[in-house]
């Protein structure tokens, strides 16, 4: 389910978004998904590193 929302962005950023795709919502959705996926991977990586260090110190 999609929820309508409103955000305020700089004009320059909107111009850049429009150059990528006239459907700003689609561009922002793809960007948000990509960014959140990257953050989740980084968090998993840090957790894995902590586990490996703990095992090495055991």
N, C-alpha and C positions, 0 to 999 in steps of 0.2 A: 504494500500500500504506500502510495506517495503522499507526502504532506507538503502543502504549499508553505513557503517561508520567504522571508525577505531579509536581505543582507545589504550592507553598504560597502562598496568597493571603489578604489580609485579609478578614475576615468582611463588612465593608461592601462591598467590591468584589464578592464572591460574591452578596450581596443584590441589587446593581445588575444583575449579569449575569442573575440569575434573573427579574428584572422584564422583561428584554428577551426571554428565551427560556428555557424550562426545560432545554433541551439546552445545557448550558454548553460542551461541546466544540464544538458548531456555532458558538456565539457567539464563542468564543476563536479558532477557525479563521478565521472571517470577519474578525475584528479584526486578526489577524496578517497575513492576506493584504492587507488594505487598508493597513495600516501599512507593510509591506514595499514595496508598490507605490508608496506616497507617497515613501519613501526613495529608491527607484530612480529615480523621476521627478526628484526634487531633484538626485540625482547626475548624471543626464543633462543637466539644465538647467545645472548648474555647469560641466560639461564643454563644453557648447555655448557658454556665455559665454566660457570660456577660449579656445576656438577663435576666436571672433569678435574678442576683444581681440587675440589674436596676429596675426590677419589685418589688423586696423587698424594695428598697430604695424609691420607688415612694409613 
